[in-house]
Amino acid sequence: MSQKEFKGTSAADLVKEVMAEEKVNQTELAERMGCVRQNISQALNRGITNMRFDTFEKMVEALEYEVIVRKK
């Protein structure tokens, strides 16, 4: 299992990067999360500061990643 690391300034940008890396579209992510594509679209396009952490965490987990906080 290879480790990949993503850095960013917004949760939405991080999720979009992981989606691109994993070649997962919004419909596929929605299916993995048990919701509709519109929910994913809204969460990713609301802006930099408006995604709730629990939403971010659920998206990351559905993409089979984990959230790690590390001191610089």
ROZATI-873320 format. One line per 4 residues: number of its first residue (from 1); their letters; for each residue x, y, z negated of N, C-alpha, C. Coordinates in pm, 1 decimal. Example, Ala and Ser with C-alpha at 12.3 -4.5 7.8 and 13.67 -1.06 7.14 Angstrom:
2
1) AS) 1319.0/-569.0/-780.0/1230.0/-450.0/-780.0/1320.0/-330.0/-780.0 ~ 1285.0/-225.0/-708.0/1367.0/-106.0/-714.0/1290.0/3.0/-787.0
// end
This chain:
72
1) MSQK) 84.9/-119.0/0.0/0.0/0.0/0.0/88.7/124.2/0.0 ~ 71.2/208.7/99.1/150.2/330.7/105.1/78.5/443.3/31.6 ~ 156.8/528.8/-28.9/99.8/642.4/-99.1/105.3/764.2/-8.5 ~ -2.0/839.3/-9.5/-9.3/962.6/67.5/-44.8/1073.0/-28.6
5) EFKG) 8.1/1189.9/-2.6/-17.4/1303.5/-89.9/-69.2/1418.9/-6.0 ~ -172.6/1482.6/-56.0/-230.4/1597.9/11.3/-229.8/1715.3/-85.3 ~ -193.1/1831.4/-36.5/-194.8/1953.4/-117.3/-280.1/2055.7/-45.5 ~ -349.5/2136.9/-122.0/-431.6/2238.7/-60.1/-481.7/2338.7/-160.7
9) TSAA) -550.0/2437.3/-110.1/-602.3/2542.7/-197.1/-751.3/2529.6/-221.2 ~ -818.0/2439.5/-149.3/-960.7/2420.8/-173.8/-996.2/2273.3/-165.4 ~ -1096.6/2234.9/-241.7/-1142.9/2096.9/-241.3/-1191.0/2057.6/-102.3 ~ -1264.6/2145.9/-37.6/-1318.1/2115.9/95.6/-1205.7/2089.0/194.8
13) DLVK) -1101.7/2169.0/191.4/-989.4/2148.7/282.9/-919.0/2015.9/256.7 ~ -904.6/1980.0/128.9/-842.3/1852.8/95.8/-924.6/1735.2/148.1 ~ -1054.9/1740.9/128.1/-1142.4/1633.5/176.2/-1135.5/1625.7/328.3 ~ -1136.5/1739.6/395.4/-1128.4/1740.0/541.6/-997.3/1678.6/589.9
17) EVMA) -887.0/1707.4/519.9/-757.3/1650.1/557.0/-758.4/1498.9/543.0 ~ -813.3/1450.8/431.5/-819.5/1306.5/408.9/-910.8/1240.4/511.9 ~ -1022.2/1303.8/541.0/-1112.9/1250.2/642.8/-1042.1/1237.7/777.3 ~ -965.9/1338.6/814.2/-892.7/1334.5/940.7/-787.8/1223.6/938.8
21) EEKV) -715.1/1212.6/829.8/-612.9/1109.1/815.3/-673.6/969.1/827.2 ~ -789.4/950.5/766.9/-855.3/819.6/765.6/-950.3/798.9/883.8 ~ -962.3/900.9/968.3/-1051.5/895.5/1085.4/-1195.5/862.1/1044.9 ~ -1242.1/934.0/942.4/-1378.3/917.9/890.3/-1455.0/1045.3/921.5
25) NQTE) -1572.3/1031.8/981.6/-1652.7/1150.7/1009.0/-1754.3/1172.6/896.5 ~ -1828.7/1281.1/904.6/-1923.8/1315.3/799.2/-2031.7/1209.2/782.0 ~ -2076.5/1150.2/890.1/-2179.6/1046.4/883.1/-2127.9/923.9/808.1 ~ -2005.5/883.6/839.0/-1946.4/767.8/770.3/-1926.6/795.8/621.6
29) LAER) -1880.1/915.3/589.9/-1860.9/951.2/448.8/-1994.6/951.3/376.1 ~ -2096.0/1005.5/438.5/-2229.2/1007.8/378.0/-2278.7/865.4/351.0 ~ -2257.7/775.2/444.6/-2298.7/636.4/426.1/-2226.8/573.3/308.1 ~ -2097.5/600.0/295.7/-2019.0/545.7/184.3/-2067.2/599.9/50.2
33) MGCV) -2116.1/724.0/51.3/-2161.1/788.6/-72.4/-2309.0/764.9/-100.9 ~ -2381.1/711.6/-4.7/-2523.3/688.4/-23.1/-2606.4/815.4/-16.2 ~ -2566.0/906.3/72.0/-2641.2/1031.1/89.4/-2655.3/1059.2/238.9 ~ -2707.1/1173.9/274.1/-2723.8/1209.1/414.7/-2610.3/1301.0/459.9
37) RQNI) -2583.7/1299.5/590.3/-2473.5/1378.6/646.8/-2486.1/1526.5/614.4 ~ -2608.7/1577.0/608.9/-2628.5/1719.6/581.5/-2570.7/1759.0/444.8 ~ -2578.5/1668.2/347.5/-2520.7/1697.0/215.5/-2369.6/1713.6/225.6 ~ -2306.7/1628.1/304.1/-2161.7/1636.0/323.0/-2126.5/1765.9/394.0
41) SQAL) -2198.6/1797.5/499.2/-2174.2/1919.7/574.9/-2186.0/2043.2/486.5 ~ -2290.3/2048.3/406.9/-2310.3/2162.7/316.9/-2196.9/2174.2/216.7 ~ -2157.0/2062.3/157.5/-2049.7/2065.4/57.7/-1917.8/2110.6/118.5 ~ -1889.7/2068.4/241.8/-1762.4/2102.4/305.0/-1760.5/2242.9/363.6
45) NRGI) -1876.7/2301.9/385.3/-1880.7/2431.2/453.2/-1932.9/2545.8/367.1 ~ -1949.2/2524.3/238.3/-1998.3/2629.9/148.3/-1895.6/2738.4/121.2 ~ -1770.8/2705.6/137.0/-1667.2/2802.9/107.7/-1564.9/2743.0/13.3 ~ -1461.7/2818.0/-10.2/-1346.2/2768.0/-83.6/-1378.0/2734.4/-229.0
49) TNMR) -1458.0/2814.2/-296.5/-1471.3/2798.4/-441.1/-1599.9/2733.1/-487.4 ~ -1687.2/2692.0/-396.9/-1818.8/2649.2/-441.1/-1841.9/2499.3/-451.9 ~ -1745.3/2414.8/-420.4/-1768.8/2272.0/-433.6/-1752.9/2231.4/-580.1 ~ -1851.6/2160.6/-631.0/-1843.8/2112.0/-768.5/-1738.7/2002.7/-776.6
53) FDTF) -1674.2/1993.1/-892.6/-1569.5/1892.4/-908.2/-1625.6/1751.6/-893.3 ~ -1742.2/1725.0/-949.2/-1797.2/1589.2/-939.4/-1826.2/1550.9/-794.1 ~ -1866.4/1646.8/-713.4/-1887.8/1620.9/-570.7/-1755.1/1589.6/-503.2 ~ -1653.7/1670.1/-532.9/-1519.8/1648.0/-479.2/-1469.3/1508.9/-517.0
57) EKMV) -1484.1/1473.9/-643.3/-1435.9/1345.0/-691.5/-1508.3/1228.2/-622.9 ~ -1639.4/1239.8/-604.9/-1716.6/1134.7/-538.1/-1672.6/1118.9/-392.3 ~ -1646.1/1230.6/-325.5/-1600.4/1224.3/-186.7/-1464.3/1156.5/-178.4 ~ -1373.4/1196.8/-265.5/-1239.0/1140.2/-266.4/-1245.0/990.1/-293.7
61) EALE) -1325.0/950.2/-390.4/-1336.9/808.2/-423.0/-1399.7/729.2/-307.8 ~ -1497.0/787.6/-239.3/-1559.0/721.0/-124.6/-1458.2/701.7/-10.8 ~ -1356.8/786.9/-7.0/-1250.7/775.1/92.8/-1137.5/683.9/43.8 ~ -1157.8/624.4/-75.5/-1063.2/531.9/-137.6/-932.7/598.8/-179.2
65) YEVI) -944.2/721.0/-228.7/-832.5/795.4/-285.5/-866.9/827.0/-430.5 ~ -773.1/887.4/-501.2/-797.8/931.5/-637.5/-745.7/1073.0/-655.3 ~ -801.4/1142.7/-751.6/-757.4/1278.2/-783.1/-648.5/1267.8/-890.2 ~ -535.7/1329.2/-864.6/-425.5/1331.4/-961.1/-382.5/1475.4/-982.4
69) VRKK) -368.2/1513.5/-1107.0/-319.0/1647.4/-1140.4/-178.3/1629.9/-1194.4 ~ -84.1/1705.4/-1139.2/54.8/1688.0/-1176.2/115.7/1824.0/-1206.2 ~ 195.6/1830.7/-1309.4/264.3/1955.0/-1343.6/376.0/1979.3/-1242.9 ~ 390.6/2105.2/-1205.2/495.4/2142.3/-1109.1/631.7/2131.9/-1170.8
// end
